[in-house]
Structure formats: C-alpha cells, structure tokens
Amino acid sequence: MYKILWALSFTVLFAQYDYNLEDINPSSEFYGQNIGTSYFPNQVTIHYFGHYNWGTCTARFAQLNSLYDDLLSNGYNKVKLIGIGKDQHISSIGNWTSGNNASICSDASGNATWNQWNANQRDLYVLNHTGDVALYQNIGSGLPNNLDDLIIELISQIPDCDSSLTCGEAITCWDDGLLYPTTCGPENCDEPIDTCSQDVCEDGEFDNSNPCNPKECIDGQWVEIVIDCAESFGVPCEGGVYVAPPQGVCCSTCVQFGDMNQDQVINVIDIVQIVNVILSNEYNALADVNEDGSVNVVDIVVIVNVLLGLP
C-alpha cells in the first residue's frame, strides 16, 4: 500500500502524529531524551513502526538507518529517523540498536502511540517540516525506490528560518519591505502581516502634527484619536458664536457676543472694535449682538447696556 497525503493542517496532524517517548538507543545523539515529531520543528521526520524481535522489521530499520546516514553525510541535516517498537518486545531491543545510530523508542504497554497513529507492523510515515504526512506506506516488501529523492525534495521545501527562536512581540518592518509580528521577522519563520510604510512607529509615540487628527502608536501602527469638539457634536454656543480656532488648535471656541478681542471680558475696547466694523461696512458675527444679521449702532447700545447693568 502506497499513498501520498498532502494539505492536512499542521495543528490537526500534530494532535495525531506526535508522541513523547524516550530515545533508548545508546548510539543516538538523543539517547535518554524524550523525543517525538514536535521535538524537531522545521525538519523532516521519518517514523518507522516495527517489532524488535522480527527479522524483517529489524532489516527494514537497518535499511532506513543506512539511508539516514547517507543523507546526513551528504549535508541533508534537517531530517530525523525514529524507530518505534513495543515494550512487550523490549528484550530484543539489541536487534535494532546494534549498528544503528538513529533514535529508537519503545511504546509502553497498551501501545498508545501505535494506536494513535493507527500504525501496523512495518508501517513507515514521512512527515514534512510542517507536520503534514508526505508518505505513508507499509514497507514489509522493501523500501520505496524513490524514498531518498522524496526526503531530499521535502528538505528543499524547508524555509531558511528557525521557528524555535525567542523573539520579542513587536510589529517589525524588515529589510524585505514587509511587516512581521515579532522582532525576528522572517528568521523566525513568521509570515508577513502587511507591507512596511512610513506609518510604522514605536509604541507610545504621539503625532500631533494635525491637531484635529492626532495619532498614537499602538502595536507598531498609528491609530487616530477622536477629538470631541463641541461644535461638531452639535452643542449650541449659548449667548455667542463658535469662532474658528487659531493655528495648532483643533476645536472652535464658543465666544460671547460682543467679546471682539476674545479675552473673555466685554469692555470699551470691544465697543471700539465694533465701531470699526460698522465704519468699514463689514459683518462680524461677534459684533452682531442682537443677532439680526447686521452690525450697527443698535449692537453698540446693547453692549453699553450690558456694561451699565441695564436691562
């Protein structure tokens, strides 16, 4: 039986195609350590299920170990071979450890790993660097002719990055012109989330260049701050009019009728300015104290009465 399986999700596969077993081969570089698919991220992993006490199983593991050594000697280092037997055959473990340097594990009584993988004797699984099953085959009759080519092809698909890097969580603009969610960028195998732009910033920064559209840097991006201006929200200016703000100020100001110099005090100086408006035959909403649409002596009389305290 031979079949190639692609496009299964990494998360779902790792739930099934993983384990946590001790490497019991004294010749293995991982001897005494717990291993499994997830222990070798961003690598191709080869998993062989067999019985230590069967000659054919032993022969196939030796063949796999030889292929594994050839790959390593030719510089294909992102691959791991693991043989998984059963505790009930542990007395024959020497058949597999003798002359082999690949990792060997023994599934405990009940054989949970075998059951989880739905594995049979002499089943071979090859998983790509994302945990997808690239090959599943029973190799009782021998290894696939193109097994080494398949593994080399899978290794060539591994990105030049290290997903195990410890990185800061900060949106980062990388040299490739793309934004990444961590400070490691593509070196951590992160996928880009956007393109870089001049709007990239550091958290905590403020941009007040436009007072009506200030921005704060949050998660590496500028976020507009809403300015609640009374006039734009429809709040009436009782007893006065809204006056356009000076440069550098966003919201208009509610100024009392007659306060021509906007000093918050109505006095003779304001009257003089209203007279000037009348003489220049211009209109100024602040000078139109009685709100009749024109500026004249009546507006001056109203202000004088206010100053004198007259009704």
SEMI-648511 format. One record per residue (C-alpha): residue in three letters; z, x, y. Coordinates in nm, 3 decimals. Layout:
# SEMI-648511
<"ALA",<Z,X,Y>> ...
# end
This chain:
# SEMI-648511
<"MET",<0.000,0.000,0.000>> <"TYR",<-0.102,0.142,0.339>> <"LYS",<-0.081,-0.017,0.679>> <"ILE",<-0.066,0.091,1.042>> <"LEU",<0.163,-0.109,1.265>> <"TRP",<0.143,-0.086,1.643>> <"ALA",<0.266,-0.264,1.955>> <"LEU",<0.613,-0.358,1.835>> <"SER",<0.874,-0.344,2.103>> <"PHE",<1.090,-0.030,2.124>> <"THR",<1.407,-0.233,2.165>> <"VAL",<1.343,-0.460,1.870>> <"LEU",<1.237,-0.175,1.648>> <"PHE",<1.538,0.036,1.724>> <"ALA",<1.756,-0.255,1.619>> <"GLN",<1.595,-0.236,1.273>> <"TYR",<1.451,0.114,1.240>> <"ASP",<1.759,0.321,1.309>> <"TYR",<2.074,0.435,1.135>> <"ASN",<2.375,0.659,1.182>> <"LEU",<2.413,0.883,0.878>> <"GLU",<2.543,1.235,0.827>> <"ASP",<2.299,1.517,0.754>> <"ILE",<2.423,1.668,0.427>> <"ASN",<2.162,1.941,0.379>> <"PRO",<2.332,2.280,0.441>> <"SER",<1.990,2.430,0.524>> <"SER",<1.919,2.178,0.800>> <"GLU",<1.978,2.262,1.166>> <"PHE",<2.164,1.931,1.198>> <"TYR",<2.391,1.983,0.897>> <"GLY",<2.721,1.799,0.936>> <"GLN",<2.595,1.592,1.229>> <"ASN",<2.524,1.220,1.234>> <"ILE",<2.156,1.152,1.287>> <"GLY",<1.905,0.867,1.300>> <"THR",<1.595,0.758,1.489>> <"SER",<1.776,0.715,1.821>> <"TYR",<1.920,1.067,1.797>> <"PHE",<1.572,1.208,1.857>> <"PRO",<1.436,1.031,2.165>> <"ASN",<1.082,1.109,2.274>> <"GLN",<0.997,1.256,1.933>> <"VAL",<0.800,1.153,1.626>> <"THR",<1.033,1.081,1.335>> <"ILE",<0.943,1.076,0.964>> <"HIS",<1.174,0.881,0.732>> <"TYR",<1.141,0.910,0.354>> <"PHE",<1.339,0.690,0.113>> <"GLY",<1.386,0.814,-0.243>> <"HIS",<1.623,0.882,-0.531>> <"TYR",<1.771,1.228,-0.568>> <"ASN",<1.762,1.203,-0.946>> <"TRP",<1.393,1.117,-0.985>> <"GLY",<1.141,1.393,-1.028>> <"THR",<0.861,1.215,-0.841>> <"CYS",<1.092,1.136,-0.548>> <"THR",<1.200,1.500,-0.536>> <"ALA",<0.840,1.623,-0.549>> <"ARG",<0.731,1.398,-0.264>> <"PHE",<1.019,1.512,-0.045>> <"ALA",<0.929,1.875,-0.114>> <"GLN",<0.570,1.799,-0.011>> <"LEU",<0.687,1.635,0.308>> <"ASN",<0.916,1.929,0.383>> <"SER",<0.623,2.169,0.338>> <"LEU",<0.409,1.963,0.577>> <"TYR",<0.702,1.954,0.819>> <"ASP",<0.737,2.334,0.810>> <"ASP",<0.364,2.374,0.872>> <"LEU",<0.385,2.152,1.178>> <"LEU",<0.678,2.347,1.320>> <"SER",<0.513,2.683,1.253>> <"ASN",<0.206,2.565,1.445>> <"GLY",<0.411,2.473,1.750>> <"TYR",<0.448,2.099,1.689>> <"ASN",<0.820,2.084,1.759>> <"LYS",<0.860,1.722,1.866>> <"VAL",<0.886,1.591,1.512>> <"LYS",<1.177,1.540,1.273>> <"LEU",<1.177,1.473,0.898>> <"ILE",<1.469,1.289,0.740>> <"GLY",<1.512,1.206,0.372>> <"ILE",<1.739,0.912,0.285>> <"GLY",<1.882,0.875,-0.063>> <"LYS",<2.167,0.672,-0.209>> <"ASP",<2.532,0.755,-0.270>> <"GLN",<2.506,0.647,-0.634>> <"HIS",<2.273,0.943,-0.698>> <"ILE",<2.469,1.198,-0.492>> <"SER",<2.540,1.412,-0.798>> <"SER",<2.170,1.505,-0.799>> <"ILE",<2.151,1.595,-0.427>> <"GLY",<2.071,1.954,-0.521>> <"ASN",<1.724,1.845,-0.628>> <"TRP",<1.645,1.770,-0.264>> <"THR",<1.843,2.040,-0.082>> <"SER",<1.703,2.322,-0.294>> <"GLY",<1.428,2.497,-0.099>> <"ASN",<1.411,2.230,0.172>> <"ASN",<1.533,2.263,0.530>> <"ALA",<1.472,1.908,0.658>> <"SER",<1.758,1.668,0.720>> <"ILE",<1.889,1.473,0.421>> <"CYS",<2.119,1.171,0.441>> <"SER",<2.292,0.958,0.181>> <"ASP",<2.320,0.583,0.228>> <"ALA",<2.668,0.455,0.142>> <"SER",<2.745,0.210,-0.135>> <"GLY",<2.570,-0.117,-0.059>> <"ASN",<2.276,0.078,0.084>> <"ALA",<2.282,-0.092,0.425>> <"THR",<2.017,0.139,0.570>> <"TRP",<1.776,0.079,0.284>> <"ASN",<1.828,-0.294,0.318>> <"GLN",<1.791,-0.288,0.694>> <"TRP",<1.460,-0.105,0.670>> <"ASN",<1.353,-0.318,0.372>> <"ALA",<1.279,0.013,0.201>> <"ASN",<1.180,0.075,-0.158>> <"GLN",<1.183,0.395,-0.359>> <"ARG",<0.932,0.650,-0.217>> <"ASP",<0.862,0.447,0.098>> <"LEU",<0.751,0.654,0.396>> <"TYR",<0.791,0.547,0.760>> <"VAL",<0.644,0.739,1.053>> <"LEU",<0.770,0.626,1.395>> <"ASN",<0.615,0.733,1.723>> <"HIS",<0.809,0.861,2.022>> <"THR",<0.892,0.509,2.144>> <"GLY",<1.024,0.393,1.807>> <"ASP",<0.716,0.199,1.701>> <"VAL",<0.615,0.213,1.335>> <"ALA",<0.287,0.404,1.326>> <"LEU",<0.270,0.430,0.946>> <"TYR",<0.440,0.256,0.656>> <"GLN",<0.328,0.350,0.306>> <"ASN",<0.468,0.389,-0.040>> <"ILE",<0.379,0.745,-0.144>> <"GLY",<0.450,0.719,-0.514>> <"SER",<0.093,0.826,-0.585>> <"GLY",<0.089,1.104,-0.325>> <"LEU",<0.087,1.176,0.048>> <"PRO",<-0.185,1.025,0.269>> <"ASN",<-0.472,1.268,0.318>> <"ASN",<-0.457,1.240,0.696>> <"LEU",<-0.080,1.241,0.736>> <"ASP",<-0.067,1.569,0.928>> <"ASP",<-0.351,1.456,1.158>> <"LEU",<-0.170,1.129,1.228>> <"ILE",<0.153,1.308,1.316>> <"ILE",<-0.027,1.555,1.543>> <"GLU",<-0.201,1.266,1.719>> <"LEU",<0.133,1.091,1.769>> <"ILE",<0.287,1.409,1.909>> <"SER",<-0.004,1.441,2.155>> <"GLN",<0.087,1.097,2.290>> <"ILE",<0.439,1.206,2.389>> <"PRO",<0.467,1.234,2.769>> <"ASP",<0.570,1.565,2.917>> <"CYS",<0.917,1.449,3.012>> <"ASP",<1.273,1.430,2.884>> <"SER",<1.432,1.085,2.868>> <"SER",<1.774,1.240,2.796>> <"LEU",<1.806,1.396,3.144>> <"THR",<2.105,1.293,3.352>> <"CYS",<1.972,1.167,3.684>> <"GLY",<2.107,1.007,3.998>> <"GLU",<2.034,0.641,4.056>> <"ALA",<1.838,0.656,4.379>> <"ILE",<1.485,0.547,4.460>> <"THR",<1.291,0.870,4.498>> <"CYS",<0.947,0.947,4.636>> <"TRP",<0.787,1.206,4.404>> <"ASP",<0.511,1.460,4.462>> <"ASP",<0.264,1.231,4.288>> <"GLY",<0.299,0.981,4.574>> <"LEU",<0.492,0.728,4.365>> <"LEU",<0.843,0.584,4.386>> <"TYR",<1.079,0.624,4.091>> <"PRO",<1.419,0.459,4.024>> <"THR",<1.605,0.790,3.972>> <"THR",<1.619,1.135,4.127>> <"CYS",<1.443,1.282,3.822>> <"GLY",<1.122,1.090,3.882>> <"PRO",<0.867,1.128,3.601>> <"GLU",<1.060,1.421,3.450>> <"ASN",<1.300,1.162,3.306>> <"CYS",<1.011,0.953,3.165>> <"ASP",<1.078,0.690,3.431>> <"GLU",<0.795,0.452,3.511>> <"PRO",<0.698,0.434,3.881>> <"ILE",<0.809,0.120,4.063>> <"ASP",<0.587,0.147,4.369>> <"THR",<0.388,0.385,4.584>> <"CYS",<0.556,0.605,4.841>> <"SER",<0.527,0.510,5.205>> <"GLN",<0.671,0.617,5.536>> <"ASP",<0.918,0.334,5.495>> <"VAL",<1.113,0.534,5.237>> <"CYS",<1.460,0.611,5.366>> <"GLU",<1.810,0.715,5.270>> <"ASP",<2.077,0.452,5.209>> <"GLY",<2.292,0.387,5.516>> <"GLU",<2.023,0.472,5.772>> <"PHE",<1.952,0.229,6.061>> <"ASP",<1.630,0.184,6.256>> <"ASN",<1.690,0.025,6.598>> <"SER",<1.353,0.117,6.748>> <"ASN",<1.280,-0.255,6.776>> <"PRO",<1.598,-0.433,6.888>> <"CYS",<1.460,-0.767,6.776>> <"ASN",<1.374,-0.628,6.434>> <"PRO",<1.643,-0.375,6.337>> <"LYS",<1.639,-0.237,5.984>> <"GLU",<1.895,-0.099,5.743>> <"CYS",<1.810,0.128,5.449>> <"ILE",<1.922,-0.029,5.121>> <"ASP",<1.826,0.119,4.782>> <"GLY",<1.579,0.353,4.949>> <"GLN",<1.385,0.081,5.130>> <"TRP",<1.405,-0.060,5.482>> <"VAL",<1.545,-0.412,5.496>> <"GLU",<1.505,-0.623,5.810>> <"ILE",<1.825,-0.752,5.969>> <"VAL",<1.810,-1.107,6.104>> <"ILE",<1.916,-1.132,6.469>> <"ASP",<2.071,-1.469,6.556>> <"CYS",<1.952,-1.529,6.914>> <"ALA",<2.090,-1.847,7.068>> <"GLU",<1.764,-1.945,7.236>> <"SER",<1.556,-1.904,6.919>> <"PHE",<1.808,-2.120,6.734>> <"GLY",<1.776,-2.397,6.993>> <"VAL",<2.119,-2.357,7.155>> <"PRO",<2.097,-2.508,7.506>> <"CYS",<2.185,-2.298,7.813>> <"GLU",<2.423,-2.536,7.989>> <"GLY",<2.410,-2.508,8.372>> <"GLY",<2.149,-2.234,8.370>> <"VAL",<1.837,-2.092,8.209>> <"TYR",<1.757,-1.828,7.950>> <"VAL",<1.636,-1.505,8.109>> <"ALA",<1.421,-1.254,7.921>> <"PRO",<1.625,-0.955,7.804>> <"PRO",<1.588,-0.608,7.951>> <"GLN",<1.420,-0.334,7.751>> <"GLY",<1.622,-0.235,7.446>> <"VAL",<1.788,-0.575,7.415>> <"CYS",<1.662,-0.844,7.178>> <"CYS",<1.811,-1.178,7.276>> <"SER",<1.755,-1.356,7.605>> <"THR",<2.065,-1.428,7.815>> <"CYS",<2.193,-1.763,7.943>> <"VAL",<2.231,-1.715,8.322>> <"GLN",<2.391,-1.972,8.555>> <"PHE",<2.168,-2.138,8.815>> <"GLY",<2.186,-1.951,9.146>> <"ASP",<2.305,-1.620,8.992>> <"MET",<1.994,-1.441,9.115>> <"ASN",<2.116,-1.087,9.053>> <"GLN",<2.269,-1.188,8.717>> <"ASP",<2.606,-1.033,8.792>> <"GLN",<2.788,-1.343,8.670>> <"VAL",<2.911,-1.415,9.025>> <"ILE",<2.745,-1.651,9.275>> <"ASN",<2.786,-1.539,9.637>> <"VAL",<2.599,-1.481,9.962>> <"ILE",<2.386,-1.211,9.801>> <"ASP",<2.239,-1.471,9.567>> <"ILE",<2.169,-1.703,9.864>> <"VAL",<1.981,-1.425,10.042>> <"GLN",<1.765,-1.372,9.732>> <"ILE",<1.689,-1.744,9.708>> <"VAL",<1.582,-1.742,10.074>> <"ASN",<1.345,-1.456,9.992>> <"VAL",<1.198,-1.662,9.706>> <"ILE",<1.140,-1.954,9.945>> <"LEU",<0.981,-1.732,10.212>> <"SER",<0.749,-1.573,9.954>> <"ASN",<0.647,-1.918,9.834>> <"GLU",<0.726,-1.824,9.475>> <"TYR",<0.907,-2.003,9.197>> <"ASN",<1.211,-1.870,9.013>> <"ALA",<1.390,-2.086,8.760>> <"LEU",<1.728,-1.935,8.853>> <"ALA",<1.674,-2.037,9.216>> <"ASP",<1.580,-2.393,9.120>> <"VAL",<1.943,-2.500,9.118>> <"ASN",<1.874,-2.876,9.118>> <"GLU",<1.601,-2.838,8.857>> <"ASP",<1.341,-3.033,9.050>> <"GLY",<1.061,-2.788,8.982>> <"SER",<1.057,-2.631,9.328>> <"VAL",<1.269,-2.386,9.524>> <"ASN",<1.360,-2.496,9.877>> <"VAL",<1.644,-2.544,10.122>> <"VAL",<1.797,-2.813,9.901>> <"ASP",<1.878,-2.549,9.639>> <"ILE",<2.049,-2.337,9.905>> <"VAL",<2.258,-2.634,10.017>> <"VAL",<2.368,-2.697,9.657>> <"ILE",<2.483,-2.337,9.618>> <"VAL",<2.664,-2.336,9.953>> <"ASN",<2.849,-2.650,9.850>> <"VAL",<2.949,-2.479,9.525>> <"LEU",<3.080,-2.178,9.717>> <"LEU",<3.273,-2.405,9.955>> <"GLY",<3.406,-2.615,9.672>> <"LEU",<3.233,-2.928,9.799>> <"PRO",<3.104,-3.196,9.561>> 
# end
